[in-house]
Every structure is written in C-alpha cells, then in structure tokens.
C-alpha cells in the first residue's frame, strides 16, 4: 500500500478489461479533502475512516485491495477487534453513494472500477505534469509553465486532509514532496523566462515554510541575483549555512556552494538565460524568370520561413497562394523575390514573373499578362485566344501536370489576380500588393511590417560598411530610427552616405532629424520615399484623402476609432467606412480592433499633404480642437464615475464636441489606461494659446494616470511643459493647475518632497490671483501631505484643518473626506491614536455614502494604519485587504504596493512573519520603478523585520543596510530607526 501514486491505467471503451461503460459523471478529489461528486453534486463520503477507505481504493487505481490490506491502511499495527466488520460497513455505505458498478467486491477485497478519464484529480495532475515535462523538453517553456501551473492548481490544501491512518499519512508525505518538486520545476522555468522579481516573493514565503529545502534556497538566491540584489542572494547562503549547521550539523550541498561562488564572481552565465528557437531553414526554390535578388538582403527570417513552408506544400495541393501586403517601401517585392529564389528547386517546370503596376494609374490588364505567360510557356501566338476567359482556361490547361511558381508583383486587387492563378496541383503563386487581399479565396495572407531595429541596422551596415557604422553606432541607430525602419528609406539613406565618403553618419543623422525636411532628404537617384507614398495617395477618393490628411495631424502612437471620428467630425460608422479602405491600401495600419496608426514617414507625408491640400487652412486647427474636446469630455466622465459628486468637473473648461460615456467603472478605466499615451500626446500637442486651458484640465482630470504610477513620468513631462507655456502666456489659472499636477506627481514620486512643497505653495498663491478656489484647496492638501512625510506635523495639521474648512465652503465632500483621512495620519504620527481612528472612519464613511470605490479604498488605507497602531489588528487587516482589492481592480499599482506594505506591518504586529515577508516582497516588485526611494526604503525596512522573524537575519541585515543608504541620501528621519535595527547585530 505504500507504492508511489501512479496515473490510472487508461482502458479503451468496450475492452474486455472494462465491461462496464465509464461512469463519466463521477469525480473524485484526493489533493485536498477526500471528496466525490456526481456531475456538480457533492456526494457523502462519510466518517474519516470511511474517507480513508475511499482514498486507499482510489490510490490503488482500479486494482483490488484485500481486506487485510485495507485494515492495515486504516489502523496499522493496532486495528480494533471489529476492524473487518467496520471495513465492510464502510464499503457498503460507499457502494450506496457511488453505485454498485463503481465499488466492486472481488477476491475477498474491494476495488473502484469504471471511472472516466480524468475522474481523479491526482490522475489529472500527473497527466498535466507529464505533458509539462514533454513541453519543456521540446523547448516550449510557456506551455510547460502553464501545464505545471494547472497541475498545481488542482491542490486544495493538504492532500488527504483529515484522513487518518498510516497509509494516508505516508501518501500525504509523498504527495506533498511531489507538489514541492512540481513547484520547484515551475519556479525554475519562471527564472528561465525572466520572471525573477516576481518569483522572489513566492520563494521567500516557501523558504520560510520549508527552511531546510535547499533547492528552494538555491532558486531564491538565483532570483535575487538576477533581480540585481546580489547582497541579499549571498545573505540567503549565509542564513542557509547557519541554519543547516544548527539544525542538522551539515554544510550546504555542493550545488548551493557553487552558486554562491558564481555569484561572488558575478559569473556572466548566471545572467538571464536566452535560448531563442532556431529558425527552420528555408526550402530552396528556383524560379527561372525572377528578377535578380538583392545581394544585401537582410533579416525577415521568420517571413522567409513562413512563405517557404507554404510554397513547399504546393505538391499535392490544388494550389498554394501567398499574398503579401504592406506599405510602399516596406520590402514586399524584395522579400517575394528572395523567397522565390530560395525555393526554386521545388518548381523545376518553370517560373513566371510580372509587375502588375497596381499602384500606378495604369495597372496591367490580365489578358495582356496571360498572353505573355502563355508565350513563355511555349504556346504559339496563333494558338493564344483573344478573350480573357479563353486565355485563362488555356493557361490552366498548359500548367496542368507541371510544377510552376508564379510571382505576381505589385497587384492592384484580387480581381486583377484571380485570372492569373494557376489553379492546378503542384503550382504556387506569390502575390505582392499594397492592398490586403481578404477576398482572394484560399490565400495565405501575410502582413509585412517594417524591420526590427536589429534588422534595420544590419541592412544599413551592409550598404555603408562595417567600419563606418562601428565608429558611430549610436548615430547609425538614429538614422534607421528616423527612417522608421522602412527598408526603402534605409536603402536610400545608406546609399546617399555610401556615395559621399566625406559625410559622417552623424551628419546624415542630423539631416534626418529635421522632420519637415526628412522626406526630401530620403531620395537618391530614381528612388524616393515620397514618390512611393504619392502613388497611394493619388488613388484615394476625396473623402478618403481628407481623412488621411487630418488623421496625420494628431500626435500619439495610434488613434482610436472614436477619437478619429472626432478629428473628422463624422459619426463613428462613417469614419470607419473611410479608414478601413486606407488600411486595405496600406496607408494606415490597424493596430488593434478599433485602433489605427501611421508609419512615421507616412504620418510626415500626410501632414505635408494637409499643409498643401487642406482648405481652408483653419480646418487643421479645428480638427485638433475637436480631438481635444473629445478627450476632455471623455476623461471628465471617467473622473466622475470614479468620484461621484466630486466638484472638480464643475470647474473644468466647457467643450463643444462630446466624448464617450461609460456604463461602469471597469469600462471607464479600460478606456483611460488604454488611451493614456495618446491622451497625454494630445495634451502635449495642445500646449499653445487657445488650447492651453483645456490641455491643463485634461491633465487634472486624468490624475489617476499619475497616481497609479503607470504613466507618471510622461504625466510629469507634460505638466512641466504646460506650466512653462502658461507662465509665458501670463495665465495664472493654467499655471496654478499645472503646478498642482506637478506637486501631486512629485509628492507621489517619494523622492522630491521639497520640490513638491514649493510647487504646491506657488499653486496656492496663483489660485488666489486667478480666483480658482478648488485649485487652492487641492494644493493646500498636497502641502499637508508633504509636511506629514517630512515629519513637520504642526505645519501639516494647519494645512489639513484649513483645507477641510475650504472644501466644506465649496460643498466639495470628496475633498473634505480626503483631508480628513490625511489629518488622521497627523494624529497617528503624534500619538493621538483614538482620534486618528475616528477621523479615518469619518472620511471613509463619507466616501462610502457617495459611492466612491477608489477613494473609499484610500480611506480604508488610512483607517487600516490607525487600527494597526491602536492594536486592532483583525479589523486593520480586513480594512487593508478591502482596500487592496479595490486598488488591484482599479489598476492603481502604486497604492496596491503600498497597501501590501501596510499589510506586512500588520502581519508583523500579529507575528505572522512569513506572510509579512511575502507581502513586503510583492510590494517591492510592484513598486519597482514607481513610488520613489523613500517608499522603497520603508518597504525594505519592514521586509527586514519580517525576514528576521522567519530566521533569515543575514537577508534582514542586507535589507536594512540598503534602506539606510536610501534614507541617508534623502536626509530622511527614518534613517535613525534603521540604524537602531542594525546596531545590535553590529555590536554582536
């Protein structure tokens, strides 16, 4: 009965070994409490001993267990006198619950038979683990991680929980060991895929729970090292060596020692692994009439492989057709010709090529092309019929039984291509076009994008020469970036440089840096980027051309359909009808459903067309004004959904163009965060008189972008620009609001408190000059927070007290609630714990009464702090966990991390050190890159306390030393506390 758990033997339905049909509705669980279900209905499994019997039979996997074996499994060496009768009673009860066809009696024992595949959770876990190992062996780490994760998810607590008996205990130990092995394997793959920082938190908790498990310690060391935390990684080794010596009297195993030495040497092999899959070699192809391939063909290996595979599958198929689409100059013809040359051996019976001139005003007629093809295939002129239909039929007849490749270059549309397709077994066609041929039945569609930066630099280097590029690599990268990684543009720029030996790469980069001159610079001989774009633009209908011009005016990496409709002043449906043809013609790209983007050079061309062709000229300014109105109206609605009753929206500029409306918080948040980059780009573009006030108000209403940490750097950059423009324009209202936004983002950053305080004070002054009381309230609130952070409690209390009164005078209850929660923090810092709890409760209740989910979470954060300090730990933890759920749901990464940090403090107060360490590690990961060094130092201090509590003093010391260095660099008062934590150990 003590054998290893094995996957149940799978029998084919109807086999003699399994006469009964599988009882597929039954399911059993042993990876947790022993349970049974019929469908979704739980079945009674009886007393602990009865569950022990069921577990023993399930783990026998259909094999018969004798009565003696079952008695031994349930009671071991000291069974009761009525053990046999008890076993029979348990078996009888289980048979009634499960069915006589499931629990069968034979040979004086019992067995469970006839279960469907995957009916036992252990069997499913073993199958998933086996598949995961296969995926890992095949190099598919993503799949392997997913499979092992699914296997581990089947555990529901301790295996065989609550089941008595020696057999259950032995199996429990085995299953727990196997679970840990699976967990180690999954964590190992996490590290292989670069998830180092994320793994530290989980590994910290696991090493606390299993302190003597060296493999977990090894993985933790590696995760810390790859996260840039070398000192902590070495401290883990020191803690492990001390623990093993104290507990077992042994040294760490050789693998752990070797890892320590490699970390000390900073072994480059310990760096993040990188094992890209080798690309399959392209199948050789030999068309006879193809143009010569370029000698400096570079990159595109994935496309070469993909297209070669399609061509190589032509034998045995009616016809293999691949249609390449992309913007002019992206390298469609070059790629198609290269692939065709690589594949020529597969088409020994002929190769045909034609330029269909589809981008020009006079596309080639299919009848003419067919005549040329038929002649090339040996058909006499007198045998070539006149009509298109007859020529196409003859063409297909001539190709019958042959293996021919046809390259149809620069096609206009599918109608032009269809008569030219071979349509016979063994033949293939490659088509290039600026139009996506979605209506070409059976075609393998390929959308060709610009080159990767590496491919672009390689092409540039091949043309210019290794020596010149190596001497000015950064400038070369600037050149290919200015070319938008478009192959034609790179070839032109490189050819110009190659022909001018006195030019440097830097001089070419400087010429291309001027956006207004860039397209003029990108021409060499008969090659010109602008001429390529002109062909596509000239084929547009007037309404399409207007849409192309106006959309090019908007900054931002892409634009949503709704925003594009605002620019064009059209209903969404009409705007989409104009934009989709631009996508089909490769003048515009579909970045995602409902989103569009330009290639950088195409955008410059569109703007030049707008300057040249858009009449009246005021329409350009009107289009951008509509876009700004759209963003302000929409972001105001998002702000109000998050903060019902907030008065800020009443103080924003009015808009003439409407925005989007949302039914719920989730949809509003999705829009804000997906649109963040484009929204901030529009604000930056609007930093000019006439649009400045709307731009500042968008920034103010989009404050969640700064508070979450997701877009705080760009938010700060834009706010700085608006402040400077407002200052030059003599607009105190706009300057004050921009300064308030800056003060907010700087105090959130956690490292620029002095700057934030200066900005908030100046904003308060400007608010008075501009008669803008709401700005004054929020600026004063920020001043109080900074005073709190810098331990100037009297000044902070004065700010908050005045702010509360001012918000009340404005009737702004959300603002009042915010100031009350902040005042609670002052009371807490000055030892007035009871009043701190009362103030935080008052603010939170106000938020709840108004339906403020997000701000209510801020209130619960403040209340959780006060309750922790007052010793009400259970309620404190509940408050903080409620806040955490809201912050996580609202994508407020900064506050999610800070709430975990506060939970770690509460856990330490409750002596839950392992949970505290896990929470603090997760907080560090979340706050990476946001929140500033002051917050980072605070989290490190708490993490050190937790690590000391779980017996890892070496790591604790590392955390405290790092925190001390941060606090000392900032001149923060927290340095004193950290020194006191380090002193006892230092003295020892």
Steps between C-alpha positions, in 0.01 A plus 500: 500500500798737514573508128548826312178660369466410133281623216194271478522249218297620203277236336330538166120507518358161424813304586471173684686645791220746557166349425305781662465831327705775669312687767609835363281704734698395807798707614728454798746721683794393715718811457330661795209356700384165360183585307269359234258661254244377251504775244499814714319337792715411804461143626523398867831330581428427866722488804879555497562120495254460213682772307827322579357185340389696193842662470678166524284355221536806276878494534503131401389618152253221431701220660338288769592565863448206734323545832830446682669773296217741570507426875873564500448823305238632741638390838852368455638257756225557758163444329178485709343163565214572258725635225377259229135577575578872494667470158195318363267763644703784347509320164124443508430868569733611224340256255161658568639847438710416194316209340553124499666519158770732640596341833525129428577202726732227376747248641417597856582864439378816333583715197373815328442441130346659195600861561521737207825654384619772737244410766769515771673834560831326569488328161429832330789662686739222394391523137545877502842466661608241242382723217683789661825304504454415132438866417809601694711240324371638170606851603147637542544657845181707484293189440692303763447770765131518417461121531685480831298794628179316413628187676587696815164677494330163556627496860243632745704513818672197649454174309276245675419769758345362816537137389637274778718194474863417420434451129345845466787655693759334276317610186458850640876530541561365149245729338633806683852416385376463143313831524818673614693341214242630253517840663879505477481399134251777426705759689811385313318570174382835637865595540588365157237734355621805688231522771761552770353786701157336497645171626680654800180553698379142450842353572537707817172359634594145394843512666330619817258206485772247400821644648712186447412451132820601326362505145259777597787694657703456182216633286454793739870588474481490121181707490649764730825512302320542169285772658816701575497408871841327525556579868166344595578193288826449690319561829261215414801269472636619833162449667469154344846390611430617857158330507631167365785503749268578792222261406677209327870551561577493125626740235299613195507262207766556231256660254412772747867565578580521130218750444635719780845501338354584160307790652818626667675484161201665326509206257351625168343157449265576791343782303148461370496202263425561138438207272310609190374216291699435188317607192429226252701522184316633202414242239702569184291628208619574138268714283649574157353844407545677831683830527840473664491490876680781681843394625450680833166338593476521878275359772137394449596146599161421653319612184744313278435184699122547504472564126744224411291251696186605311678466166650166591149368571389564141555139397183305568287812534277668245707816528708682763437877494672750727404867487739752656357840593668806645578866468700623202872460563463229764678243282220282364661444159846449646370238741288322239789484253737376769259227612438395143873468435539296815221261393578444133592130533140420590373637165713346227242553222511876478485835676292797387525862610309819422477851641126569502557875565204506737620808691515714188229664290508230227500151650587207271203328336465128583449413130836654411677324784346164404619542145853560624484201735367267230782600266756438774349155551554415131156579355512633142349843435249349261374266775434779753128594505373857526264502799606507864295193586649290218855609578452415868362158413790427261747624762365253753508220243863570409597493870320173567750239616780754538659648809526873437542798729327826403608831659235771454666819620333830588141385449210746508235273649370143507301546178820568309669193653233228472535426123878470545496227765606153377232307689667161451671248724870569555495867398528800729454874481661785693311832490617838628269797541436809708148366551417212736334242277241375746272413208754271333356161594744253657792740504754497781507867602820658629513855637854629460606754761811714523830346605606445858769744622759221479404410142494867401848561639631187328365620160647845553835346594510276191460799270713757685772270629585348838783741578299822463204367695710351782664840555161673538258232611268735693473734204424202274219398732366856480504480120305175473255625763447821300429276201227335705679166440349507149732301268467738203578803717798321658633398158471859371667651807777240499560541125534877540753452777693231311534735201633786716824393667543840668168473683489350846213290627431778752463758224239283328319449833493877552344553156230242570426640846306790344152352450396771252793416271520127559297381200699730268824352633383144433560489126793368300504464123164366385410383852288726720282421800261787428439379144406158636241656730369729225386198300274383781372849588416578139268199482280615791146632475463863621344401835768237557773750417354749752494231769860407419614863529315589820586182691867564432476822703444324834802406710509169683601151397150413379141623517172338596207490263298727730783757515545478123128569456545814709791616284296444184176637652313190388289229663707200604349275231578749222853551628561125500374478141772749402782354706470133413576560129812690610603188694431283197724729294775487765495876556374436851554205731245330722685491832216307668124476452373857498849658503707641215857621457731653240851400416717793611598600146143462373386732782754760389373465145137532615587821686674643196188418297286677762715812475484486121145386430280570805271799438413712679819488710293549818360150457829357631467694825129413523577127467749510788257709707230235456747234612585700812131550579441128456776411746395760760132401488585130525760523776265723702239224482757242612598720794137540605429126481791440739401792725123558505413848626851637460491872420813503285306436177294815567820705484630366167483673161183447298524291182321536166554141386364206703697213644429137576276384783545182704261273685742388772836563666671212322421634154604852602833376639564287194459807283721723717794262519481381140478860379757643743792544260284654228319723748826637642635547146193710413549708816865557411403599147243748639756695706424821313278807550137424424524138609709533818216505754336191357837325493565577869151385595544168319816446702321582825205271426740219398681508837453121537769455235752665731371345821512146365865538405429359155553827311645729765819591311320607184237673716776698673662594168175630356410689820842670498446609139153639578632687802770667290258592220247638750772704670608654169138566405428675833213262583497455882205257493671259263837541669348431843325187381812375321702563817242309705534206262879519529488522879277195503726290279813613686363416845379164364851435366625471859832675443426864408309626802672840515419568135141388552458733797633799305267423210199456727566829678540686169181337369313623808618857431400482132160354590433809708602729213281312251202461738530121462414374852489127414860509380592673825332223702679217324836680506462553877406133544820395321704739717361330810592155370859609430528653848375167640757301303778729626380475863401868526176411670388841627528652152323202347215520749453869425477430127248219543283691745476797265445273199208324669328834560566619144367179344189532719450857382506377139263213578767254385439199723755268326770761557393535862517123547851494354623769737338322798682175418826692462443678833457153653858425397622810688313393814649152467853635465456715812366223722128588485398152395133510600431826314700368203267200478194726534614740226583217260162338566326832437676550167442140390130517588465818294660328202273197540190718523590657165582165336872573459660158453854618422514789746327278754799269466726797584285554809532135602875523450514787754261317733706181477812692608321650800349167603838325475660753732207476741546121520172410324684269264213286368297802392812672370583201279144482370498873416830475317395188309180675389710793381742264325221339298378839378849628417576181310171517313559869422855435374649733761836327515656753736223467758484125454866481593464740792201311637699175492774684690247605766363145515854380566517743795172360637625144447818575697293646782300174499827296480406358157856546374489271195189673366658836573810405301290386205293820504808721526676316215193543280490868595862540391421343165194720445682818601798433273545816295222694678444647846855627543792409724335613824217248462749237382699554819190465716406170336856370538491586871182300553627213282809482722282472810301219340812315385647521849175353630525193272862436589682668210704767685763523227247612242341731757834677550541545126153656474564737789838610365344576163213689667746698712697604191179622335382696806840657558519613136155659539572646844188319622429466875431126451879447491508519879262204540696287253829572678344373820404177324855451376679594821432184708624274222799723438588492868469124511 
